[in-house]
Amino acid sequence: MKKADKLKLNLYFDPIRRGQELIDLDIAIKAQAEALEDIRIRKLPPDDDATISRVYRFYTLNYDADTRILTSFILNEKKVTKARREAVFLLTRHMVLISAP
C-alpha cells in the first residue's frame, strides 16, 4: 500500500450534535452573563486580559482602567452568530490509501 499525496476532507452535517452544541452555547452564554453580573455587583476587579478574553469570550467588557472594576458588559452578537453557524458541521480528514497492483 502506498499513501496518496493528498489529504481528503469530508464535511458532515450532524443535526444531533448541532443541537447539543447550540444548547451548550446557550448555557455558556447564560453562565457568563451571571458571572459577569456577580462581578459587577460585588465590584470585583476581573482577571488579567488574557483570562477575560478566554473565559468571557461572548461578551464585550467595559471597566474602569484605573481600578479595573467592571462597569458594564454587552453580548457580542457577531461572536454568538459565528459560534451558532460553526455548530452545524463536523469536519473529518483522512489519508487515501492506494493499493499497489
C-alpha positions as CSV (number, residue, x, y, z in Angstrom):
1,M,0.0,0.0,0.0
2,K,1.2,3.5,-0.8
3,K,-0.1,6.7,0.7
4,A,-1.6,9.2,-1.6
5,D,-0.1,12.7,-1.8
6,K,-3.4,14.4,-1.0
7,L,-5.4,14.6,2.2
8,K,-9.1,14.1,1.8
9,L,-11.5,16.1,3.8
10,N,-15.1,15.2,4.5
11,L,-17.7,17.6,5.7
12,Y,-20.8,16.1,7.5
13,F,-23.9,17.6,8.9
14,D,-24.8,16.2,12.3
15,P,-28.2,17.5,13.5
16,I,-28.0,15.8,16.9
17,R,-24.5,17.1,17.6
18,R,-25.5,20.5,16.4
19,G,-28.5,20.6,18.7
20,Q,-26.3,19.7,21.7
21,E,-23.7,22.3,20.7
22,L,-26.4,25.0,20.5
23,I,-27.7,24.0,23.9
24,D,-24.2,24.1,25.3
25,L,-23.7,27.5,23.7
26,D,-26.8,28.9,25.3
27,I,-25.8,27.6,28.7
28,A,-22.3,29.1,28.3
29,I,-23.7,32.5,27.4
30,K,-26.1,32.5,30.3
31,A,-23.4,31.3,32.8
32,Q,-21.0,34.0,31.5
33,A,-23.7,36.7,32.0
34,E,-24.5,35.5,35.5
35,A,-20.8,35.5,36.5
36,L,-20.2,39.0,35.0
37,E,-23.3,40.4,36.7
38,D,-22.0,39.0,40.0
39,I,-18.6,40.5,39.4
40,R,-20.2,43.9,38.5
41,I,-22.5,43.9,41.6
42,R,-19.7,42.9,44.0
43,K,-17.3,45.4,42.3
44,L,-14.6,42.8,42.0
45,P,-11.7,43.5,39.5
46,P,-11.7,41.0,36.7
47,D,-8.7,38.8,36.0
48,D,-6.0,39.7,33.5
49,D,-6.9,40.5,29.9
50,A,-5.9,37.1,28.5
51,T,-8.1,35.3,31.0
52,I,-11.0,37.7,30.4
53,S,-11.0,37.2,26.7
54,R,-10.8,33.4,27.1
55,V,-13.4,33.0,29.8
56,Y,-15.9,35.7,28.8
57,R,-15.4,35.4,25.0
58,F,-19.0,36.1,24.1
59,Y,-19.1,39.5,25.9
60,T,-17.5,42.9,25.4
61,L,-16.5,44.2,28.8
62,N,-16.2,47.8,29.9
63,Y,-14.3,48.5,33.0
64,D,-12.6,51.4,34.7
65,A,-9.0,51.4,33.5
66,D,-7.6,52.7,36.8
67,T,-9.4,50.4,39.3
68,R,-10.2,47.6,36.8
69,I,-13.7,47.5,38.2
70,L,-16.3,46.1,35.7
71,T,-18.8,48.8,34.8
72,S,-20.8,47.0,32.1
73,F,-20.9,44.1,29.7
74,I,-22.6,43.7,26.3
75,L,-23.3,40.5,24.4
76,N,-21.1,40.4,21.2
77,E,-23.8,39.2,18.7
78,K,-21.2,38.7,15.9
79,K,-19.3,36.1,18.0
80,V,-22.5,34.4,19.0
81,T,-23.7,34.3,15.4
82,K,-20.4,32.9,14.3
83,A,-20.4,30.2,17.0
84,R,-24.0,29.2,16.0
85,R,-23.1,29.0,12.4
86,E,-20.0,26.8,13.1
87,A,-22.0,24.4,15.2
88,V,-23.6,23.0,12.0
89,F,-20.9,20.8,10.5
90,L,-18.3,18.2,11.6
91,L,-15.1,18.1,9.6
92,T,-13.2,14.8,9.3
93,R,-10.0,14.1,7.4
94,H,-8.1,11.0,6.4
95,M,-5.4,9.9,4.0
96,V,-6.5,8.0,1.0
97,L,-4.6,4.7,0.7
98,I,-3.8,3.4,-2.8
99,S,-3.3,-0.4,-3.3
100,A,-0.3,-1.5,-5.3
101,P,-1.4,-3.7,-8.2
